Amino acid sequence: MPNIKSAMKRVKVSKKKNLRNRMVKSGVKTAVKKYQVALTEGAAPASAQLSAATSAIDKAVSKGVMHKNTANRKKARMAKALAKANA
């Protein structure tokens, strides 16, 4: 445990930020998994899940949890998988 007051505050703040980041990342993972399950079932439910997953990824980017390029790569791969399933 730190002795300096500012270090104590940094510990508190970092714990709070870590919890928020984990919650956001967990939500993204859940949305992507739901999309993948829907993709195996059929294209119609998958397109709805794709928009939900895309929204979750975009929110993670806006909160600074995920990098913009990583998010775009994930979204592109999901869209490509959906297009392949439809073809």
N, CA, C and O atoms as a CHARMM CRD file, in Angstrom:
* protein
*
  348
    1    1 MET  N      0.85600  -1.17500   0.00000 PROA 1      0.00000
    2    1 MET  CA     0.00000   0.00000   0.00000 PROA 1      0.00000
    3    1 MET  C      0.89900   1.23400   0.00000 PROA 1      0.00000
    4    1 MET  O      1.86200   1.30300   0.76400 PROA 1      0.00000
    5    2 PRO  N      0.59200   2.19100  -0.84000 PROA 2      0.00000
    6    2 PRO  CA     1.42000   3.39600  -0.90700 PROA 2      0.00000
    7    2 PRO  C      1.24200   4.28600   0.32400 PROA 2      0.00000
    8    2 PRO  O      0.19300   4.29200   0.96700 PROA 2      0.00000
    9    3 ASN  N      2.29900   5.03200   0.62700 PROA 3      0.00000
   10    3 ASN  CA     2.26500   5.95900   1.76100 PROA 3      0.00000
   11    3 ASN  C      1.93800   7.38000   1.33300 PROA 3      0.00000
   12    3 ASN  O      1.41600   8.16800   2.12100 PROA 3      0.00000
   13    4 ILE  N      2.24400   7.70200   0.09300 PROA 4      0.00000
   14    4 ILE  CA     2.03800   9.05900  -0.40500 PROA 4      0.00000
   15    4 ILE  C      0.58100   9.22600  -0.82000 PROA 4      0.00000
   16    4 ILE  O     -0.02200   8.33800  -1.42200 PROA 4      0.00000
   17    5 LYS  N      0.03500  10.38900  -0.48100 PROA 5      0.00000
   18    5 LYS  CA    -1.38700  10.65300  -0.70200 PROA 5      0.00000
   19    5 LYS  C     -1.77100  10.55700  -2.18000 PROA 5      0.00000
   20    5 LYS  O     -2.79900   9.96900  -2.51500 PROA 5      0.00000
   21    6 SER  N     -0.95700  11.12600  -3.05500 PROA 6      0.00000
   22    6 SER  CA    -1.26600  11.08800  -4.48800 PROA 6      0.00000
   23    6 SER  C     -1.18800   9.66500  -5.02700 PROA 6      0.00000
   24    6 SER  O     -1.95300   9.30100  -5.92100 PROA 6      0.00000
   25    7 ALA  N     -0.27700   8.85900  -4.49800 PROA 7      0.00000
   26    7 ALA  CA    -0.16700   7.46400  -4.92500 PROA 7      0.00000
   27    7 ALA  C     -1.37900   6.66600  -4.47500 PROA 7      0.00000
   28    7 ALA  O     -1.83900   5.77500  -5.18800 PROA 7      0.00000
   29    8 MET  N     -1.89900   6.98300  -3.29400 PROA 8      0.00000
   30    8 MET  CA    -3.11800   6.32400  -2.79500 PROA 8      0.00000
   31    8 MET  C     -4.28400   6.61800  -3.72200 PROA 8      0.00000
   32    8 MET  O     -5.08200   5.73600  -4.04100 PROA 8      0.00000
   33    9 LYS  N     -4.37200   7.87500  -4.15200 PROA 9      0.00000
   34    9 LYS  CA    -5.45000   8.25300  -5.05700 PROA 9      0.00000
   35    9 LYS  C     -5.30200   7.53400  -6.39000 PROA 9      0.00000
   36    9 LYS  O     -6.29200   7.06700  -6.95200 PROA 9      0.00000
   37   10 ARG  N     -4.07600   7.43800  -6.90300 PROA 10     0.00000
   38   10 ARG  CA    -3.85300   6.75800  -8.18500 PROA 10     0.00000
   39   10 ARG  C     -4.29200   5.29900  -8.11300 PROA 10     0.00000
   40   10 ARG  O     -4.81800   4.76100  -9.08700 PROA 10     0.00000
   41   11 VAL  N     -4.07900   4.65400  -6.96100 PROA 11     0.00000
   42   11 VAL  CA    -4.50400   3.26300  -6.78200 PROA 11     0.00000
   43   11 VAL  C     -6.02800   3.17200  -6.87700 PROA 11     0.00000
   44   11 VAL  O     -6.56400   2.29300  -7.55200 PROA 11     0.00000
   45   12 LYS  N     -6.71800   4.08600  -6.19600 PROA 12     0.00000
   46   12 LYS  CA    -8.18500   4.09900  -6.23600 PROA 12     0.00000
   47   12 LYS  C     -8.70000   4.33600  -7.65400 PROA 12     0.00000
   48   12 LYS  O     -9.59100   3.63200  -8.13000 PROA 12     0.00000
   49   13 VAL  N     -8.12600   5.33700  -8.31900 PROA 13     0.00000
   50   13 VAL  CA    -8.57900   5.70900  -9.66300 PROA 13     0.00000
   51   13 VAL  C     -8.31500   4.56800 -10.64800 PROA 13     0.00000
   52   13 VAL  O     -9.16000   4.25400 -11.48600 PROA 13     0.00000
   53   14 SER  N     -7.14400   3.95700 -10.53800 PROA 14     0.00000
   54   14 SER  CA    -6.81000   2.89200 -11.47300 PROA 14     0.00000
   55   14 SER  C     -7.70600   1.66900 -11.26500 PROA 14     0.00000
   56   14 SER  O     -8.05500   0.98800 -12.22900 PROA 14     0.00000
   57   15 LYS  N     -8.07800   1.39000 -10.02600 PROA 15     0.00000
   58   15 LYS  CA    -9.00700   0.28100  -9.75600 PROA 15     0.00000
   59   15 LYS  C    -10.36500   0.55600 -10.40200 PROA 15     0.00000
   60   15 LYS  O    -10.96900  -0.32800 -11.01000 PROA 15     0.00000
   61   16 LYS  N    -10.83100   1.79400 -10.26100 PROA 16     0.00000
   62   16 LYS  CA   -12.12400   2.17500 -10.81400 PROA 16     0.00000
   63   16 LYS  C    -12.10700   2.08500 -12.34000 PROA 16     0.00000
   64   16 LYS  O    -13.04300   1.57000 -12.95100 PROA 16     0.00000
   65   17 LYS  N    -11.02700   2.59500 -12.94800 PROA 17     0.00000
   66   17 LYS  CA   -10.91000   2.55100 -14.40700 PROA 17     0.00000
   67   17 LYS  C    -10.77800   1.12000 -14.91100 PROA 17     0.00000
   68   17 LYS  O    -11.33600   0.76600 -15.94900 PROA 17     0.00000
   69   18 ASN  N    -10.03600   0.30000 -14.16800 PROA 18     0.00000
   70   18 ASN  CA    -9.85800  -1.09500 -14.54800 PROA 18     0.00000
   71   18 ASN  C    -11.19000  -1.82600 -14.54400 PROA 18     0.00000
   72   18 ASN  O    -11.46300  -2.62400 -15.44000 PROA 18     0.00000
   73   19 LEU  N    -12.01500  -1.56200 -13.54700 PROA 19     0.00000
   74   19 LEU  CA   -13.33400  -2.19000 -13.46200 PROA 19     0.00000
   75   19 LEU  C    -14.20300  -1.77200 -14.64300 PROA 19     0.00000
   76   19 LEU  O    -14.86600  -2.60600 -15.25800 PROA 19     0.00000
   77   20 ARG  N    -14.19700  -0.47400 -14.95800 PROA 20     0.00000
   78   20 ARG  CA   -14.98500   0.01300 -16.08900 PROA 20     0.00000
   79   20 ARG  C    -14.51400  -0.59800 -17.39600 PROA 20     0.00000
   80   20 ARG  O    -15.32600  -1.02100 -18.21900 PROA 20     0.00000
   81   21 ASN  N    -13.20300  -0.64500 -17.58600 PROA 21     0.00000
   82   21 ASN  CA   -12.64700  -1.20600 -18.81600 PROA 21     0.00000
   83   21 ASN  C    -13.00300  -2.68200 -18.96300 PROA 21     0.00000
   84   21 ASN  O    -13.32900  -3.14300 -20.05700 PROA 21     0.00000
   85   22 ARG  N    -12.93900  -3.41800 -17.85800 PROA 22     0.00000
   86   22 ARG  CA   -13.29000  -4.84200 -17.91800 PROA 22     0.00000
   87   22 ARG  C    -14.75900  -5.03200 -18.25000 PROA 22     0.00000
   88   22 ARG  O    -15.11000  -5.94900 -18.99300 PROA 22     0.00000
   89   23 MET  N    -15.62700  -4.17800 -17.71000 PROA 23     0.00000
   90   23 MET  CA   -17.06000  -4.27900 -18.00200 PROA 23     0.00000
   91   23 MET  C    -17.32900  -4.01700 -19.48100 PROA 23     0.00000
   92   23 MET  O    -18.11300  -4.72600 -20.11200 PROA 23     0.00000
   93   24 VAL  N    -16.67800  -3.00000 -20.02600 PROA 24     0.00000
   94   24 VAL  CA   -16.87700  -2.65900 -21.43500 PROA 24     0.00000
   95   24 VAL  C    -16.35400  -3.78100 -22.32800 PROA 24     0.00000
   96   24 VAL  O    -17.02300  -4.17600 -23.28300 PROA 24     0.00000
   97   25 LYS  N    -15.16000  -4.29500 -22.02100 PROA 25     0.00000
   98   25 LYS  CA   -14.58000  -5.38400 -22.81000 PROA 25     0.00000
   99   25 LYS  C    -15.45500  -6.62900 -22.74500 PROA 25     0.00000
  100   25 LYS  O    -15.63500  -7.32600 -23.74400 PROA 25     0.00000
  101   26 SER  N    -15.99300  -6.90100 -21.57100 PROA 26     0.00000
  102   26 SER  CA   -16.86400  -8.06000 -21.39600 PROA 26     0.00000
  103   26 SER  C    -18.13400  -7.90200 -22.23400 PROA 26     0.00000
  104   26 SER  O    -18.60500  -8.86200 -22.84200 PROA 26     0.00000
  105   27 GLY  N    -18.68300  -6.69400 -22.26100 PROA 27     0.00000
  106   27 GLY  CA   -19.87400  -6.44300 -23.08000 PROA 27     0.00000
  107   27 GLY  C    -19.60100  -6.64000 -24.55600 PROA 27     0.00000
  108   27 GLY  O    -20.44600  -7.16400 -25.28200 PROA 27     0.00000
  109   28 VAL  N    -18.41900  -6.22100 -25.00700 PROA 28     0.00000
  110   28 VAL  CA   -18.04400  -6.40300 -26.41200 PROA 28     0.00000
  111   28 VAL  C    -17.92700  -7.89100 -26.72500 PROA 28     0.00000
  112   28 VAL  O    -18.43500  -8.35900 -27.74400 PROA 28     0.00000
  113   29 LYS  N    -17.25700  -8.63100 -25.84800 PROA 29     0.00000
  114   29 LYS  CA   -17.07600 -10.06100 -26.07200 PROA 29     0.00000
  115   29 LYS  C    -18.41700 -10.77800 -26.11500 PROA 29     0.00000
  116   29 LYS  O    -18.62100 -11.66100 -26.94700 PROA 29     0.00000
  117   30 THR  N    -19.32700 -10.41000 -25.23100 PROA 30     0.00000
  118   30 THR  CA   -20.65400 -11.01500 -25.19800 PROA 30     0.00000
  119   30 THR  C    -21.41200 -10.73400 -26.49100 PROA 30     0.00000
  120   30 THR  O    -22.04200 -11.63100 -27.05200 PROA 30     0.00000
  121   31 ALA  N    -21.35300  -9.49000 -26.96500 PROA 31     0.00000
  122   31 ALA  CA   -22.04800  -9.11900 -28.19700 PROA 31     0.00000
  123   31 ALA  C    -21.48200  -9.87800 -29.38900 PROA 31     0.00000
  124   31 ALA  O    -22.23600 -10.32000 -30.25600 PROA 31     0.00000
  125   32 VAL  N    -20.15500 -10.03300 -29.44000 PROA 32     0.00000
  126   32 VAL  CA   -19.52600 -10.74400 -30.55000 PROA 32     0.00000
  127   32 VAL  C    -19.90300 -12.22800 -30.50600 PROA 32     0.00000
  128   32 VAL  O    -20.16200 -12.83300 -31.54600 PROA 32     0.00000
  129   33 LYS  N    -19.93600 -12.81400 -29.30800 PROA 33     0.00000
  130   33 LYS  CA   -20.31400 -14.22300 -29.18300 PROA 33     0.00000
  131   33 LYS  C    -21.77300 -14.44500 -29.59500 PROA 33     0.00000
  132   33 LYS  O    -22.09200 -15.44200 -30.24300 PROA 33     0.00000
  133   34 LYS  N    -22.65300 -13.51600 -29.21800 PROA 34     0.00000
  134   34 LYS  CA   -24.06000 -13.62500 -29.62300 PROA 34     0.00000
  135   34 LYS  C    -24.17500 -13.56100 -31.13800 PROA 34     0.00000
  136   34 LYS  O    -24.98200 -14.27200 -31.73700 PROA 34     0.00000
  137   35 TYR  N    -23.35700 -12.70000 -31.75900 PROA 35     0.00000
  138   35 TYR  CA   -23.34100 -12.60000 -33.22500 PROA 35     0.00000
  139   35 TYR  C    -22.88000 -13.91000 -33.83400 PROA 35     0.00000
  140   35 TYR  O    -23.46900 -14.37900 -34.80800 PROA 35     0.00000
  141   36 GLN  N    -21.83600 -14.50700 -33.27900 PROA 36     0.00000
  142   36 GLN  CA   -21.30900 -15.75000 -33.82600 PROA 36     0.00000
  143   36 GLN  C    -22.31400 -16.88700 -33.70600 PROA 36     0.00000
  144   36 GLN  O    -22.41500 -17.72400 -34.60300 PROA 36     0.00000
  145   37 VAL  N    -23.05600 -16.92300 -32.60900 PROA 37     0.00000
  146   37 VAL  CA   -24.09800 -17.94000 -32.43700 PROA 37     0.00000
  147   37 VAL  C    -25.20900 -17.71400 -33.45000 PROA 37     0.00000
  148   37 VAL  O    -25.70200 -18.66200 -34.06200 PROA 37     0.00000
  149   38 ALA  N    -25.60000 -16.46700 -33.62600 PROA 38     0.00000
  150   38 ALA  CA   -26.65800 -16.14000 -34.58600 PROA 38     0.00000
  151   38 ALA  C    -26.20900 -16.44800 -36.01100 PROA 38     0.00000
  152   38 ALA  O    -27.02600 -16.81600 -36.85400 PROA 38     0.00000
  153   39 LEU  N    -24.92700 -16.30200 -36.27900 PROA 39     0.00000
  154   39 LEU  CA   -24.39500 -16.57000 -37.61300 PROA 39     0.00000
  155   39 LEU  C    -24.53000 -18.04900 -37.95000 PROA 39     0.00000
  156   39 LEU  O    -24.78000 -18.39700 -39.10400 PROA 39     0.00000
  157   40 THR  N    -24.36900 -18.91800 -36.97000 PROA 40     0.00000
  158   40 THR  CA   -24.51700 -20.35100 -37.22100 PROA 40     0.00000
  159   40 THR  C    -25.98000 -20.72500 -37.42800 PROA 40     0.00000
  160   40 THR  O    -26.28200 -21.69800 -38.11900 PROA 40     0.00000
  161   41 GLU  N    -26.88700 -19.95500 -36.83300 PROA 41     0.00000
  162   41 GLU  CA   -28.31700 -20.24900 -36.96300 PROA 41     0.00000
  163   41 GLU  C    -28.87600 -19.79200 -38.30200 PROA 41     0.00000
  164   41 GLU  O    -29.72900 -20.46500 -38.88000 PROA 41     0.00000
  165   42 GLY  N    -28.40600 -18.65700 -38.79800 PROA 42     0.00000
  166   42 GLY  CA   -28.91200 -18.14200 -40.06100 PROA 42     0.00000
  167   42 GLY  C    -28.55100 -16.69000 -40.24600 PROA 42     0.00000
  168   42 GLY  O    -28.07700 -16.02800 -39.32300 PROA 42     0.00000
  169   43 ALA  N    -28.78300 -16.19500 -41.46700 PROA 43     0.00000
  170   43 ALA  CA   -28.35800 -14.83400 -41.80000 PROA 43     0.00000
  171   43 ALA  C    -29.27700 -13.76600 -41.21000 PROA 43     0.00000
  172   43 ALA  O    -28.81100 -12.68500 -40.84800 PROA 43     0.00000
  173   44 ALA  N    -30.57600 -14.05500 -41.10800 PROA 44     0.00000
  174   44 ALA  CA   -31.51100 -13.02600 -40.63200 PROA 44     0.00000
  175   44 ALA  C    -31.22600 -12.58400 -39.19600 PROA 44     0.00000
  176   44 ALA  O    -31.11100 -11.38500 -38.94600 PROA 44     0.00000
  177   45 PRO  N    -31.10700 -13.52200 -38.24100 PROA 45     0.00000
  178   45 PRO  CA   -30.80000 -13.05200 -36.88400 PROA 45     0.00000
  179   45 PRO  C    -29.37400 -12.51300 -36.75200 PROA 45     0.00000
  180   45 PRO  O    -29.08800 -11.69500 -35.87700 PROA 45     0.00000
  181   46 ALA  N    -28.48800 -12.97800 -37.62900 PROA 46     0.00000
  182   46 ALA  CA   -27.09300 -12.55200 -37.54900 PROA 46     0.00000
  183   46 ALA  C    -26.92900 -11.08500 -37.91800 PROA 46     0.00000
  184   46 ALA  O    -26.08800 -10.39100 -37.34700 PROA 46     0.00000
  185   47 SER  N    -27.72600 -10.60700 -38.86800 PROA 47     0.00000
  186   47 SER  CA   -27.59600  -9.20000 -39.26800 PROA 47     0.00000
  187   47 SER  C    -28.00600  -8.26900 -38.12600 PROA 47     0.00000
  188   47 SER  O    -27.41700  -7.20300 -37.94700 PROA 47     0.00000
  189   48 ALA  N    -29.01100  -8.67500 -37.36000 PROA 48     0.00000
  190   48 ALA  CA   -29.42300  -7.87200 -36.20600 PROA 48     0.00000
  191   48 ALA  C    -28.33800  -7.89900 -35.13200 PROA 48     0.00000
  192   48 ALA  O    -28.04400  -6.87700 -34.51200 PROA 48     0.00000
  193   49 GLN  N    -27.74800  -9.06600 -34.91800 PROA 49     0.00000
  194   49 GLN  CA   -26.69100  -9.19500 -33.92600 PROA 49     0.00000
  195   49 GLN  C    -25.42600  -8.47100 -34.36000 PROA 49     0.00000
  196   49 GLN  O    -24.66300  -7.98500 -33.52600 PROA 49     0.00000
  197   50 LEU  N    -25.20500  -8.40100 -35.68200 PROA 50     0.00000
  198   50 LEU  CA   -24.04300  -7.67300 -36.19000 PROA 50     0.00000
  199   50 LEU  C    -24.13600  -6.19900 -35.82800 PROA 50     0.00000
  200   50 LEU  O    -23.14800  -5.59400 -35.41100 PROA 50     0.00000
  201   51 SER  N    -25.31800  -5.62400 -35.98600 PROA 51     0.00000
  202   51 SER  CA   -25.47200  -4.20600 -35.64900 PROA 51     0.00000
  203   51 SER  C    -25.29800  -3.98100 -34.15200 PROA 51     0.00000
  204   51 SER  O    -24.75000  -2.95900 -33.74000 PROA 51     0.00000
  205   52 ALA  N    -25.75800  -4.92400 -33.33600 PROA 52     0.00000
  206   52 ALA  CA   -25.59100  -4.79600 -31.88300 PROA 52     0.00000
  207   52 ALA  C    -24.11900  -4.90300 -31.49600 PROA 52     0.00000
  208   52 ALA  O    -23.63300  -4.15100 -30.65100 PROA 52     0.00000
  209   53 ALA  N    -23.41400  -5.84500 -32.12300 PROA 53     0.00000
  210   53 ALA  CA   -21.99100  -6.02100 -31.82900 PROA 53     0.00000
  211   53 ALA  C    -21.19300  -4.80700 -32.30100 PROA 53     0.00000
  212   53 ALA  O    -20.28100  -4.35100 -31.61200 PROA 53     0.00000
  213   54 THR  N    -21.53900  -4.28900 -33.47600 PROA 54     0.00000
  214   54 THR  CA   -20.87000  -3.10400 -34.01200 PROA 54     0.00000
  215   54 THR  C    -21.06900  -1.91900 -33.07500 PROA 54     0.00000
  216   54 THR  O    -20.14200  -1.14700 -32.83100 PROA 54     0.00000
  217   55 SER  N    -22.26700  -1.78200 -32.56000 PROA 55     0.00000
  218   55 SER  CA   -22.57100  -0.69300 -31.63000 PROA 55     0.00000
  219   55 SER  C    -21.74200  -0.83000 -30.35200 PROA 55     0.00000
  220   55 SER  O    -21.20100   0.15700 -29.85200 PROA 55     0.00000
  221   56 ALA  N    -21.64200  -2.05300 -29.82600 PROA 56     0.00000
  222   56 ALA  CA   -20.86400  -2.28400 -28.60800 PROA 56     0.00000
  223   56 ALA  C    -19.38800  -1.96600 -28.84100 PROA 56     0.00000
  224   56 ALA  O    -18.72900  -1.38400 -27.97900 PROA 56     0.00000
  225   57 ILE  N    -18.87500  -2.35200 -30.01000 PROA 57     0.00000
  226   57 ILE  CA   -17.47500  -2.07900 -30.33700 PROA 57     0.00000
  227   57 ILE  C    -17.24800  -0.57500 -30.45300 PROA 57     0.00000
  228   57 ILE  O    -16.25400  -0.05300 -29.94800 PROA 57     0.00000
  229   58 ASP  N    -18.17500   0.12200 -31.12000 PROA 58     0.00000
  230   58 ASP  CA   -18.03100   1.57300 -31.27000 PROA 58     0.00000
  231   58 ASP  C    -18.06300   2.29100 -29.92100 PROA 58     0.00000
  232   58 ASP  O    -17.34300   3.26900 -29.72200 PROA 58     0.00000
  233   59 LYS  N    -18.89500   1.80900 -28.99600 PROA 59     0.00000
  234   59 LYS  CA   -18.95400   2.40800 -27.66300 PROA 59     0.00000
  235   59 LYS  C    -17.63800   2.19200 -26.92400 PROA 59     0.00000
  236   59 LYS  O    -17.17600   3.07100 -26.19700 PROA 59     0.00000
  237   60 ALA  N    -17.03600   1.01500 -27.11300 PROA 60     0.00000
  238   60 ALA  CA   -15.74500   0.73600 -26.47400 PROA 60     0.00000
  239   60 ALA  C    -14.66500   1.66800 -27.00500 PROA 60     0.00000
  240   60 ALA  O    -13.79100   2.11100 -26.25900 PROA 60     0.00000
  241   61 VAL  N    -14.73200   1.96100 -28.29700 PROA 61     0.00000
  242   61 VAL  CA   -13.76200   2.89200 -28.89300 PROA 61     0.00000
  243   61 VAL  C    -13.97100   4.28700 -28.33600 PROA 61     0.00000
  244   61 VAL  O    -13.00400   4.97100 -28.00100 PROA 61     0.00000
  245   62 SER  N    -15.20900   4.71500 -28.23400 PROA 62     0.00000
  246   62 SER  CA   -15.48500   6.06800 -27.74700 PROA 62     0.00000
  247   62 SER  C    -15.06800   6.24100 -26.29300 PROA 62     0.00000
  248   62 SER  O    -14.74700   7.35200 -25.87000 PROA 62     0.00000
  249   63 LYS  N    -15.06900   5.15900 -25.52500 PROA 63     0.00000
  250   63 LYS  CA   -14.65200   5.23000 -24.11800 PROA 63     0.00000
  251   63 LYS  C    -13.15500   5.04700 -23.96000 PROA 63     0.00000
  252   63 LYS  O    -12.62500   5.16200 -22.85500 PROA 63     0.00000
  253   64 GLY  N    -12.46700   4.76200 -25.06100 PROA 64     0.00000
  254   64 GLY  CA   -11.01700   4.61900 -25.00300 PROA 64     0.00000
  255   64 GLY  C    -10.54700   3.25700 -24.54400 PROA 64     0.00000
  256   64 GLY  O     -9.37800   3.08900 -24.19700 PROA 64     0.00000
  257   65 VAL  N    -11.43800   2.28200 -24.53800 PROA 65     0.00000
  258   65 VAL  CA   -11.08400   0.94100 -24.09100 PROA 65     0.00000
  259   65 VAL  C    -10.42200   0.15500 -25.21800 PROA 65     0.00000
  260   65 VAL  O     -9.53000  -0.66000 -24.98100 PROA 65     0.00000
  261   66 MET  N    -10.86600   0.40600 -26.43700 PROA 66     0.00000
  262   66 MET  CA   -10.36400  -0.32100 -27.59400 PROA 66     0.00000
  263   66 MET  C     -9.82100   0.67600 -28.61300 PROA 66     0.00000
  264   66 MET  O    -10.35100   1.77700 -28.76000 PROA 66     0.00000
  265   67 HSD  N     -8.76800   0.28500 -29.30900 PROA 67     0.00000
  266   67 HSD  CA    -8.18700   1.14900 -30.34100 PROA 67     0.00000
  267   67 HSD  C     -9.08500   1.15200 -31.57400 PROA 67     0.00000
  268   67 HSD  O     -9.74600   0.16200 -31.88600 PROA 67     0.00000
  269   68 LYS  N     -9.09100   2.27900 -32.26000 PROA 68     0.00000
  270   68 LYS  CA    -9.95400   2.47700 -33.42500 PROA 68     0.00000
  271   68 LYS  C     -9.67900   1.44500 -34.51400 PROA 68     0.00000
  272   68 LYS  O    -10.61700   0.89000 -35.08600 PROA 68     0.00000
  273   69 ASN  N     -8.41200   1.18000 -34.80800 PROA 69     0.00000
  274   69 ASN  CA    -8.06800   0.23300 -35.86900 PROA 69     0.00000
  275   69 ASN  C     -8.45100  -1.19500 -35.49700 PROA 69     0.00000
  276   69 ASN  O     -8.88600  -1.96400 -36.35400 PROA 69     0.00000
  277   70 THR  N     -8.29300  -1.55000 -34.23900 PROA 70     0.00000
  278   70 THR  CA    -8.69500  -2.87300 -33.76800 PROA 70     0.00000
  279   70 THR  C    -10.19600  -3.05400 -33.94700 PROA 70     0.00000
  280   70 THR  O    -10.65900  -4.10300 -34.39600 PROA 70     0.00000
  281   71 ALA  N    -10.94400  -2.02500 -33.59400 PROA 71     0.00000
  282   71 ALA  CA   -12.39800  -2.08100 -33.72200 PROA 71     0.00000
  283   71 ALA  C    -12.80400  -2.22800 -35.18300 PROA 71     0.00000
  284   71 ALA  O    -13.67400  -3.03600 -35.50900 PROA 71     0.00000
  285   72 ASN  N    -12.17600  -1.45000 -36.06400 PROA 72     0.00000
  286   72 ASN  CA   -12.51400  -1.53600 -37.48300 PROA 72     0.00000
  287   72 ASN  C    -12.18000  -2.91000 -38.05300 PROA 72     0.00000
  288   72 ASN  O    -12.91700  -3.43800 -38.88600 PROA 72     0.00000
  289   73 ARG  N    -11.07200  -3.48500 -37.60400 PROA 73     0.00000
  290   73 ARG  CA   -10.68900  -4.82000 -38.06900 PROA 73     0.00000
  291   73 ARG  C    -11.71800  -5.85600 -37.63100 PROA 73     0.00000
  292   73 ARG  O    -12.11000  -6.71000 -38.42600 PROA 73     0.00000
  293   74 LYS  N    -12.15400  -5.79100 -36.38500 PROA 74     0.00000
  294   74 LYS  CA   -13.14400  -6.73500 -35.87500 PROA 74     0.00000
  295   74 LYS  C    -14.46900  -6.59600 -36.62400 PROA 74     0.00000
  296   74 LYS  O    -15.09000  -7.59200 -36.99400 PROA 74     0.00000
  297   75 LYS  N    -14.89400  -5.34400 -36.84200 PROA 75     0.00000
  298   75 LYS  CA   -16.16200  -5.11900 -37.54500 PROA 75     0.00000
  299   75 LYS  C    -16.08500  -5.61600 -38.98200 PROA 75     0.00000
  300   75 LYS  O    -17.04000  -6.20400 -39.49000 PROA 75     0.00000
  301   76 ALA  N    -14.95600  -5.38400 -39.63500 PROA 76     0.00000
  302   76 ALA  CA   -14.79400  -5.82200 -41.02000 PROA 76     0.00000
  303   76 ALA  C    -14.82700  -7.34600 -41.11700 PROA 76     0.00000
  304   76 ALA  O    -15.43900  -7.89700 -42.03200 PROA 76     0.00000
  305   77 ARG  N    -14.17900  -8.02000 -40.19000 PROA 77     0.00000
  306   77 ARG  CA   -14.16600  -9.47700 -40.20400 PROA 77     0.00000
  307   77 ARG  C    -15.55700 -10.04700 -39.96000 PROA 77     0.00000
  308   77 ARG  O    -15.94000 -11.04900 -40.56400 PROA 77     0.00000
  309   78 MET  N    -16.31500  -9.40100 -39.06600 PROA 78     0.00000
  310   78 MET  CA   -17.67300  -9.88100 -38.80200 PROA 78     0.00000
  311   78 MET  C    -18.55600  -9.67800 -40.04000 PROA 78     0.00000
  312   78 MET  O    -19.33700 -10.55900 -40.40200 PROA 78     0.00000
  313   79 ALA  N    -18.42700  -8.51900 -40.68000 PROA 79     0.00000
  314   79 ALA  CA   -19.22300  -8.23800 -41.88600 PROA 79     0.00000
  315   79 ALA  C    -18.85000  -9.19300 -43.00900 PROA 79     0.00000
  316   79 ALA  O    -19.71400  -9.64500 -43.76100 PROA 79     0.00000
  317   80 LYS  N    -17.57500  -9.49600 -43.11900 PROA 80     0.00000
  318   80 LYS  CA   -17.10400 -10.42100 -44.15700 PROA 80     0.00000
  319   80 LYS  C    -17.67100 -11.83000 -43.91800 PROA 80     0.00000
  320   80 LYS  O    -18.06700 -12.51400 -44.86200 PROA 80     0.00000
  321   81 ALA  N    -17.70600 -12.24600 -42.66500 PROA 81     0.00000
  322   81 ALA  CA   -18.26400 -13.56600 -42.32100 PROA 81     0.00000
  323   81 ALA  C    -19.75100 -13.62300 -42.63900 PROA 81     0.00000
  324   81 ALA  O    -20.24700 -14.64700 -43.10700 PROA 81     0.00000
  325   82 LEU  N    -20.46300 -12.52900 -42.38800 PROA 82     0.00000
  326   82 LEU  CA   -21.89400 -12.48300 -42.69300 PROA 82     0.00000
  327   82 LEU  C    -22.12400 -12.53600 -44.19800 PROA 82     0.00000
  328   82 LEU  O    -23.02900 -13.22500 -44.66800 PROA 82     0.00000
  329   83 ALA  N    -21.30500 -11.80900 -44.95200 PROA 83     0.00000
  330   83 ALA  CA   -21.43400 -11.82700 -46.41400 PROA 83     0.00000
  331   83 ALA  C    -21.13900 -13.21600 -46.96400 PROA 83     0.00000
  332   83 ALA  O    -21.78800 -13.66800 -47.90700 PROA 83     0.00000
  333   84 LYS  N    -20.17800 -13.87600 -46.38200 PROA 84     0.00000
  334   84 LYS  CA   -19.84100 -15.24600 -46.81700 PROA 84     0.00000
  335   84 LYS  C    -20.97500 -16.21200 -46.49400 PROA 84     0.00000
  336   84 LYS  O    -21.26000 -17.11700 -47.27800 PROA 84     0.00000
  337   85 ALA  N    -21.62600 -16.02600 -45.34100 PROA 85     0.00000
  338   85 ALA  CA   -22.75000 -16.88300 -44.95200 PROA 85     0.00000
  339   85 ALA  C    -23.94700 -16.65900 -45.87300 PROA 85     0.00000
  340   85 ALA  O    -24.68200 -17.59900 -46.17500 PROA 85     0.00000
  341   86 ASN  N    -24.14800 -15.41400 -46.32100 PROA 86     0.00000
  342   86 ASN  CA   -25.27100 -15.10600 -47.20800 PROA 86     0.00000
  343   86 ASN  C    -25.05400 -15.64000 -48.61100 PROA 86     0.00000
  344   86 ASN  O    -26.01900 -15.95100 -49.30900 PROA 86     0.00000
  345   87 ALA  N    -23.80000 -15.75100 -49.03500 PROA 87     0.00000
  346   87 ALA  CA   -23.49900 -16.18000 -50.41400 PROA 87     0.00000
  347   87 ALA  C    -23.68200 -17.66000 -50.62800 PROA 87     0.00000
  348   87 ALA  O    -23.46500 -18.15500 -51.73400 PROA 87     0.00000
